[in-house]
Each structure stands twice: as C-alpha cells, then as structure tokens.
Amino acid sequence: MQQFSRTVVRNSAFSLAAQLVIKVLSFGFSIVIVRNLGVETFGQYSGIAAFGMVFVFLADLGLAPYAVRQIARWRETPDGLERANDLYSNLIVLRLILALVTALIIIAVAVLTERPLVMIGAIALNAFSLLIYAVQSSSGVMLSGFERFDLTAGANVINQLIFVILGGIALWLGLGYYGLIVAALIGVAAMTYTYWRGARTLGVRLGKVSPATWSALIRASLPFGLVSLALGLSYKFDSFLLSISRGDLETGYYNAAYNLVFSAVMLSNVFNTSLYPALARQAASAPHRLPAIYERALRYLLLVSIPITVGTFLLADQLVPLLYKANYLPAVPALQIVIWVVPFMYLSEFLGYIIVVGGHEKLVARSVLISSSLNVALNFFLVPRFGFIAAAIMTVLTEVVLVGQYVWMLRAQLREMNW
C-alpha cells in the first residue's frame, strides 16, 4: 500500500504542479482571449472548438484509454516492453488513418450546416491538427501506461507556454482566432516531439505494424470510444447547437461560464488521471486493497468540489465582471446553474474509473450513452427555444443521471464505505 501511495503521490504531485502552471497560464490567457475577441467573435471561436469536440472520438475510438490499461498490466511481465512496442506502432498508424477520415467529416459537416466561410476555414485548420494529435496521443499512452506523468507534465507546460506566447503575439497583431489556432498547433507539435522523446527514454521503440490485428484492437477499444463520444456530446453538443441555432452571442455567454467550470474540474482530472494506471496495476496484483483506496479518494474529491461549487454560486455576479467585462453579465445566471455540475463531474470521472478497473467498461459506455442521449435529445428540443440557460440546466442534469447510474452499479462497494 505504501508503494502504491508513493506512486500516486509522485504522479499527482508532478501532474498537479504542471497542471497548476498550465491552468494559471490558461485561465489568465483565456480571460485575455475573451476580452480581446469580444462576445460574438469569442462565440465563433467556441463554436469552432465545439465542432472538433463533437467528432473527435472518431479519431481515437477509445484506443488511448484501452492501451493505457493494457500497458499498465503488461509492464511487469517478461515480454511487456515488446508488446508495448508493437502496440505503439499500430496505434500511430491506425490513429493517423482515423484522424484523416475524421478531419474530412468535420469539414463536411461545417459545410452542410452552412457555417460562414471564415469559420469553415478555421474548422478545417483545426481539424487537420488531429494528425498531430494522433502521434502525440500514441506517445502519451506509453508514458501514462508506464506511470511517467512527470514526463508528460513537462511537455504539457511547454505546450501551454508556446500557446500563450505565440497566441498573445497573434492577438496583439490582430490575427484573431486564426492566429490562436496556429499558435495551438505549434504548441501541440512541440509537445508531441517531447512525448516521443520521453517514450524513447523508457525504451519504447516502434515495433511491428500488423493491420490484421486492427479489427480486434478496435473492438476491444470501442467501449472506451463510446464513452469518448458520449462525453464529447455531453460537453460540447450544447455549444455546437447554440452556434447553429442561437448565434455567436449566446455561444459566447455560455462558454464564458463553462470555461470556469472546466478550470474547477482541473484538480479532479489530474488526480484521476494519475490514479487510473496505478489502480489498474493494483487490481491485477492486490485487489483487496482497492476498497480503502476508493474510500480515501472519494473523501478528498468531495472535500475539494463542494466548497468550489458553493463559493462560485454565491460570488458569480462579482466574478464574471471581474474576470471578463461588464458586457458578459448575461453569463451570470448560466454560471450559477452550470457550476453545480462540478461535484458530479468529480464523482462521475472517479466512479467510472472504478468500474473500468474492474473490467466492466461496457457498463460505463452504456451509462454514458444513456446520459448523453438524454443530453442531446433535451438540448435539441430546448436549446433552440430557450437558449444558453437551457444548455446550462441540461449539463447539470446529464451529470446527475450519469452519477446515479454509477452509484447503482457500485451500490455494494459504496455501502461498505465509511461516509
């Protein structure tokens, strides 16, 4: 247990330190972006990002989380490195093919939904960045599977620094969101190179490419891919729909509020990402220790998330004009609603990992699909009529439904915990 705790603490410490740097930079720069672009242009920028997020699952199909779990299980076996090398090669080639197909689909949807030409160009530029992400994610899988979050942390900081510096220059030169997208691409390219070098330091090399194994690999990964699809829809379908049906102004208001939520979820994401491969390894070697780990983790997640939620709700009318400008005041009601999703997001991510570690990722996929289907259906009918307030309500409701399903599945384990 002590070795497990040290691993998680090391991974969380490196990740948390890096994420704190990243989030401080990202949070500060996002305020600069919002102020510089203005509500409507920021709405367009958010709509462009939403197009990518809704379809991005096609570029991965769950290959990344599946591979992390497999490598975490293989790493202590005699042929673990050789199997990791072969998986690495197949991941890169398969992900590049999927990225190209996904980019073409995203561009086609942008044209069919009659987005302005200036947005279609930016969506296309953003879509082809998936080719870079294919290599970056495949290399990141190796680092995560070997629990070297210290290596990924440094690369992520470099990426964010490049984006902030080059993005700031782009805004100063008046290049708008095209400049921001190019700055992001350069940052991701640098991060990809750093990930690749990090994987090589672990002894990971390109192995055999075996197209005959791809169908089995995709079948095994598909439950994770369905989770990715459903989460993408849950997080970005509302912005996608707002952009199409309600215009750039409401999209800008909603995403100004939603950005604060994602900043609040940073701690949970760092903690759970660090914990996941360690839990997978622990489940294989010492499963009797897992209940105590689960109890402690849930305690920490609740202790952090509830004060953040209550504080933001009470201070929303002061936070919005302080961070953005007075013309973003219409976003206050949306923030006061959507902030209540934070404790549920903390719980859903962790409870989902508990189920996945137990080998029941199909149940996670089913649960996320149910909650996301509810999200898409209700947003489809309510957002065009009621706008971004309806989107905020649906975001919270979706996460409540998801957590409810996880709690029901884990009811036996949860009953044993000291609440």
Phi, psi and omega in degrees: 000321180296318178297318178299314181297320179297320180297313181295319179296317179299311181297316181294322182295312178297313181296317182294317179299314179295316181294326177296316176299313181299314185290323176298314177297313183295316181296313179296318181288327177296326176294318177299318179298311181300315181293321185285318184283330186085165189299309186291315180293323175297325175298319177296316180301318178292323178296322177298315178296323181296321177303316180294315185293324182295325185252359189295337181300331180295335181278354183231318181056028178083008183297321184296304181296326177297315182295322178301314181297318182295316181294322177299327178281328184277336197301335180260008177268157184300323182258020185299317183292320179296318178293323177296320179299315179296318179296321179303312181297313181294324178299312183299310183295314181295319180294324178296318178296313180297322180297318180296315179298317181296318179301317179295322179294316180300315180296318180298318179294321178298320179291316183293330178272006173059044173293152176303150183303323180295326177286322180300318178299317180291322178297319178296315179299317179293322183295320182286351172294344178299333178294321177291318180297333179300316179286318181300313182292320179297319177290322178297327177300318180298315181295319180292318180298327177270008177057041177255067180287345175293326179287318179292328182298313180297320179296321180293323177295317178301315179303313183291322178299315179298316181297316181294315182293307182290324177295322177297319177297319180298317179294320180297325179277357179076029182275357175063207184283345172297317177297322179294320180294317178296319178299319179295320179297318180295319178297317180294322178298318178295319178296321180299316178298319180294320177299315182298316178295321178297319178298322179293327178294338178274358182090006180282128178229165176289127180259214182277135173268121184233089180304334180296338181270353188295320182297319178293322179296317180293319179299317179293327183275342189303321176303320176294322179296321178295324175297315179298317178301310183295320179293321177300318178294318182297320186275331189233352180296326180296317177293320176302314182289320176300317181299321183280318191259333186244348176098175187289330184296308181292326176299321178294315178300312184296316182287334173298319177289316184294328178301324179292326177296314181294330174294322180291331183279354183306314184299318179296316183295318178298313182298311183290323178295322178290326185282327190304304181296327178293321177295319179299318178292319180294323180297329180278329187256325184212067184297338181293342181275348188296318182304319180294323178294316180300316182298314181294319181296316179298322179299314181295319182297319180288323180296330181273316191286324186291314176299322178300316183295309183295316180299316179294320179300316183288330186252011186302319183290344175264326183292316186298306179292333178291315183279320181254233177226171182299333181286358174262007180304328176301345179281348184301309179301323178296318179295318180296336177273307190289340180295338180287353175284343188300306181298327179289326176291322176302315183287317186296320180296315182291314180296325176298320178294324178301316181291319180295318179300328177283001178085018184246046182297336178295326177291323176296315180300316179297317181295315181294323178295321179296310182293322180288326176297320175298316180300312182296315182297312182291320176299319182300322181271328189263324184298314178301334182268316187250353173077210191288341175292319176298320179299319180296316180297317182295327179298314180293314182300319180300315182290326177298315179297320180295313179297321178301319178293318179296318180299320179295317179295325185259017188302325180294314180293321183292329179295333183279351185276153177271097184280000000 
